[in-house]
């Protein structure tokens, strides 16, 4: 793995954490999830458009059913519904507990890919799943031990 990939992963984890904390703070101030999510997606889309224009990247669109249906699916279910559901959960249980979702999503994605896309497991992906599951188990067990001591 290149060092730049590790740096990108660390930056993205940090930015996701900032997003979680920001969303929780905004929800505490009374901003509803759906309008807040819509504004955030609009701002993000405009920033990506600006970046693309600065970098000289030309927009492209394929006019076929597969492309359009996948775009609609990802826009609706993969973005609007998924983010709204996650941000609602975040507002209900807090950023710390909601962050566990981000650990289990890759496991679910690999399972779906296995059944629907014929994903071929490797030693690396299996080891990653084992690390995620065992890490979560250790943390949850430790939290339970701390609760019992109180």
N, C-alpha and C positions, 0 to 999 in steps of 0.2 A: 504494500500500500504506500502510495506516495505521501510525503509529509503534507502537501497541499490538500489532499483529501481529508486528512486528520484535522487540519486547521479549519477547513470548510465545515466538517461535522461539528466541531466544537463551537464555531460561530453560530451555526444553525440551531444547536441546542440552547445556546445562550439567548438567541433572538426569540426562540419559542418560549423560553422561560419569561422573558420580558413581556411577551404577548399575553401569557397567562396571567401574570401579575397585573398588567394594565387592564385586562378585561375584568378581572375580579374587582379592581378599584372602581372602574367605570360603572359596573353593575351596582356596587354599593352606593353610588351617587344617584341611582335611580334610572339609569339608561337601560332600556329593555334590550334583550338579546338580539332580536330580529333587526330593529333599526340600527343598532350599533354595529352588527355584523355587516349589514348592507353598506353603511358608510365606510367601514374598514375595507371591504372588498372593492368599493369604488376607488378609494385612495390608493390601494395597492395596485389596482389595474392601471390607474393613471400614471403611477410611478413606473410601472413596467413599460408602458407605452412610451413614456419620456426616455427611459433608458434605452429602449430599442431604437428610438429615433436618433439619440445621441451616438449610439454604436453603429448606426447605418443598417440595422437589420430590417429587412422588408417583411411586412406581414404576408402570410400565406394562408390560404383556405382551400380545402379540397371540397368540391361540390359532388360528393357521393354520399350515399345513405350511411355507410359504415362510419365515415368520419363525422358526419353531422349527428348521428345517433350517439356515438361515443362522446362527443363534445357536450351534447345535452345531458347525457347521463352523468358525466363528471361534473358538469356545472351544477346540476340540481342535487344529485345524491352525494357526490364526492366533495362538494363545497358547501352549498347552502344548507342542506339538511345535516350533514356531518358536523360542520362547524357550529351550527346553531345548537345541535344536541350537546356537543362537547362543552360549549360555552355555558349552556344552561346548567350542565352538571358541575362545571367549575364554580358557577355562582352559588350552587346549592351546597357543595361539600368543601369548597376551597381549592386553591391552586395546588397545594401539596398532594392531596389525595387524588385529585383529578389527573395529575401527572402520571399516575400509574397506567392510565389508558394509553399513553404514548409508548409504553413499554410492551404492551400486549398486542397493539395493532400490527406490528410486523409479523408476529406469530400467526395471527388470523389471516393476514395477507398471504403468507406462504401456504397456509392450509387451503385457502380458496384457490390459489394458483395451482396447487397440487391436483385438486379435483376438477377444475375447469380449464386449465391451460396445460396440463400434463407437465407441470414443473418437475424437474429432476433434482432430487436432493443431493447435496454434496456434504462432505465431512464438515466443511466450514459452516454451512447453513445449519446443520444439525447441532454443531457445537455452539453456535450463536443462540439457538433456541434453548439449549440446556443452560447456558449462562444466564439468559433472561429469566427463565423460570426459577432456577435455583437462587439467583440474586433476589428476586421478588420474595421467594419463600424465606430467605434469611432475614430480609428487612422486616417482613410482616411478623415473623417469629420474634425478632428482637423487640419490635414495638409492643407485642403482646406481653413479653416478659417485663418490659418497663411499666406497662399499665398494671400488671399484677402486683408489682412491688409498691405501687402507690397506694 
